[in-house]
Amino acid sequence: MIVFLDTVGLLALWDESDQWHPAAHACFIDLLASRADLVTTSFVLLECGNAVARRPYRPAVGRLRQQLEQGNRLIAPTVTDWQSAWAAYASEEAGGAGIVDHVSFVVMRRLGVSKAFTNDRHFRSAGFEAMF
């Protein structure tokens, strides 16, 4: 099983004060136990890096980047992904999702990934399974 790591899920996992932390933590433990293939885009990691820049769990982003790069599971969006995402963004698809989400959706479709480690409603609106 391949699972896409979204910013919302990762932030909830790292931030113990996040309202979604217990659900994210339990879900992530299950993903690790099932040996799911975890993937994400460089854009999601950039978004995470910005969000946690002044948080004590800042090093977690760097560790995740290294792990994903070593396993060839960090996806660099293509120019076609970029253009498709901006077209969807302009037409306000998926309930007005942000551009990073639209890039995620395009990449997920290209890779045939249907599950996302997130509770972001935009993923559901785009037809994906949000895992918590």
Buried (B, 14 or more C-beta within 10 A) or exposed (E): EBBBBBBBBBBBBBBEEBEBBEBBBEBBEEBEEEEBEBBBBBBBBBBBBEBBEEEEBBEBBEEBBEEBEEEEBBBEBEEEBBEBBBEBBEEEBBEEBBBBBBBBBBBBBBEEBBBBBBBBEBBBBBEBEBBB
